[in-house]
Amino acid sequence: MDSCMFDSYPSRCGNTAQIFPRTDPVVYSPEDEWFKGDGPLTEKEIRFFDKNGFLQLEALISDDEVKMLASEADKLRNDPLLLSREETILERSSREVRSIFDAHHFSTGFNTLLRDPRITNVVSYLLADKLYLHQARLNYKPGFQGKEFYWHSDFETWHVEDGMPQMRAISVSISITDNYTCNGPVMVIPGSHRRFLSCTGLTPEENYKSSLREQRYGVPDEDSIRSMVDANGIAEIAGKAGSVLFFDSNLLHGSASNITPYARHNLFFVYNAITNQLREPYCLQDPRPEYIAHRKNIELVG
Amino acid sequence: MDSCMFDSYPSRCGNTAQIFPRTDPVVYSPEDEWFKGDGPLTEKEIRFFDKNGFLQLEALISDDEVKMLASEADKLRNDPLLLSREETILERSSREVRSIFDAHHFSTGFNTLLRDPRITNVVSYLLADKLYLHQARLNYKPGFQGKEFYWHSDFETWHVEDGMPQMRAISVSISITDNYTCNGPVMVIPGSHRRFLSCTGLTPEENYKSSLREQRYGVPDEDSIRSMVDANGIAEIAGKAGSVLFFDSNLLHGSASNITPYARHNLFFVYNAITNQLREPYCLQDPRPEYIAHRKNIELVG
C-alpha cells in the first residue's frame, strides 16, 4: 500500500494499531499574536483550545434562534420528501431519522447559521485561512432510544476515506436541545488531538453506506483509548441549547446511549481550510459522495 | 385473567399501559419514631428515602474491603467452572459474563457481606421485619462495551414473574468500582416508587432466559416514563467504590451504555421482608428458578 508509506497519518493499512505524533499545528494563527485579543477569542480560550482540542462557548446562539432552529429540525425530520433522499440516514434498527446531510440545502435557517460570523470568525481565526464547507449534517438523538457513538477521530475517516491531507479542519456542534450528563452528551478525551491513532483493518468498498449508521472501520483499539484516557481523562460536554462546541478534527470523541426522555439534537458543520482541500482518498477507493464530503461544489463560508 | 382482577398491581394482563397508586408504605418503621435516631439512619436520611425511594451511603465499605471484593469478582469471572453454570449469564452478543446469580455461594467474601449489619440493619429498619435473601447477583459492566439497561421497576418483574405480593423489599447495590456520570451509572427517577406502572403485553414462557440479557416484557411505556421524569427529574448515582445504594423495589431505574475504559461492577443483594414471601407468580406461569428468586431455600440474613 504505497499510499500508506509516505503518509504522516497512515491508517487501515493492514498494519497493527500504532500511535503517531501530530505533525500539524492546532492553532494556525501565530502564537505571538494570541495575547492581542483583537480576534473573536481571548488568549485564555485560544490556549485552552490548543491544549485540549476543544472549546465550548455557552449561549452563543440566542433562545429565539434556538427555537427557530429546533422547529426547522422537526419539520425536516417529518418531511416525507426528505425521507427518500440519500442525504437522510436512518437508524440501523428502526425507521427513525439519525442524520440529514447537507441540511442547510433544505433550510434557510441552517444556511444562514452556517455562514454566521459568530461561528466562522472563531474557526477562521484558529485555522488562519479562508474556509469552505467540508460537511454539514443535522443529527437526531431521540429520547429513550438514542444510540451510542463509539470513540473516533473524525480526521481519521476524512483522511482515509475522503483524502483530507492535513489536520486543518474544525467541527462545530450547535446544540438545539439541552445537553445533560445523563442524555448521552458528547464526551471528548482532552489532549487526544495531539496523537494520531492508526487503526487496523482495511476499508471495505462503499463503507459509508453502513459506517454512517454504525462505525466498524476506523475504530481505535481499546489499549490506545485507555492510554489516552489515563493521561487526560474524559470531559462530558453538558450545556444549554444554544451553546456551541468547537473541536479539532482529530479529537477523540464519542457518546453513550440515551434512555432518558430528553432528546439530544444538534447541527454539525465541518469547516476545512481552503488550502487543505481533498485529494484522492488515502484508502485508494472511490471518494464518498459529494453530500458527505464536498470536493467539487466548494462553498466558501468564511 | 383472574389474577389481574384482584391485584393492586396488575401488569402484563393484556391491558393498555396504566398508572396505579402505591398502596403499601415505603418506610415500614413507624414515622413517630424516625426522629429518635436510635436506628442506623438519621431522620433526614429516612425522610429522603421515603420521599425519593433511594439513599446512597458513601464509603460504607472500606477501601481494603473493596479491594478484596473486586479481586473476588475478577476471580469468579475467569473461573471456567462457573462459565458453564446456569447462574452465569452472558452478554447477548459476546461471551462476556454479564451477571452471576447467587454469587455469595461461590465467594466467602460476598457471603459475609450479605449478612453485614452495616447493610442489613439499614434494610431491616426500613422494612421493620426480619429479612431473607430474595436474589443476589454480581453484575459486570465492562469498559468500552458495557450495555444499557432500560428503565424498569424491579418489583414489576418480581410481582408478575415471581409472585412477590407487596412492595416490601429493598435492593442494595454495592459499588466495587468507581461510578462516574460518564460510565453508565445507575440513573433513578426520584419519587417514581410511589406509582406503579402497569405494562402492556403478556409474559412469554421461560421469559427469564432472554430477559436477563435484555428485557422486553415488563418495560414501561414512554409516555408514563416521561410523566414521571417531568414531575421528578433524573438522578445519576455517581460515587466512589465502596459506596452503597439502597433503593425501593418499585423505583424506576436504568443505565446508559458504557464506552469509557472505566468498568462498572457491582454486587446486588435484594432483601425481602419475611412476611412478604413469594406466592404463585401473578402471570400464572411456572416460577423462575430458585437461583433467580428464592422461595424454597430461604436464607435469613438479618
Contacts between the chains, C-beta under 8 A, distances in Angstrom:
chain1	res1	chain2	res2	distance
A	143	B	222	7.7
A	143	B	226	7.8
A	144	B	222	5.3
A	144	B	225	7.3
A	148	B	256	7.9
A	148	B	257	4.8
A	148	B	259	5.9
A	150	B	259	5.7
A	151	B	259	6.3
A	180	B	234	8.0
A	181	B	181	4.0
A	181	B	182	7.2
A	181	B	236	6.4
A	182	B	181	7.2
A	182	B	187	5.9
A	182	B	234	5.3
A	182	B	236	5.4
A	182	B	256	7.5
A	184	B	256	6.3
A	187	B	182	5.9
A	187	B	259	7.7
A	187	B	260	7.5
A	222	B	143	7.7
A	222	B	144	5.3
A	222	B	261	7.1
A	225	B	144	7.4
A	225	B	261	6.2
A	226	B	143	7.8
A	226	B	261	4.4
A	229	B	260	6.9
A	229	B	261	5.1
A	230	B	261	7.9
A	234	B	180	8.0
A	234	B	182	5.3
A	234	B	260	5.9
A	236	B	181	6.4
A	236	B	182	5.4
A	254	B	259	5.3
A	255	B	259	7.8
A	256	B	148	7.9
A	256	B	182	7.5
A	256	B	184	6.3
A	256	B	256	4.4
A	256	B	257	4.8
A	256	B	258	6.8
A	256	B	259	5.8
A	257	B	148	4.8
A	257	B	256	4.9
A	257	B	257	4.3
A	258	B	256	6.8
A	259	B	148	5.9
A	259	B	150	5.7
A	259	B	151	6.3
A	259	B	187	7.7
A	259	B	254	5.2
A	259	B	255	7.7
A	259	B	256	5.8
A	260	B	187	7.5
A	260	B	229	7.0
A	260	B	234	5.9
A	261	B	222	7.1
A	261	B	225	6.2
A	261	B	226	4.4
A	261	B	229	5.1
A	261	B	230	7.8
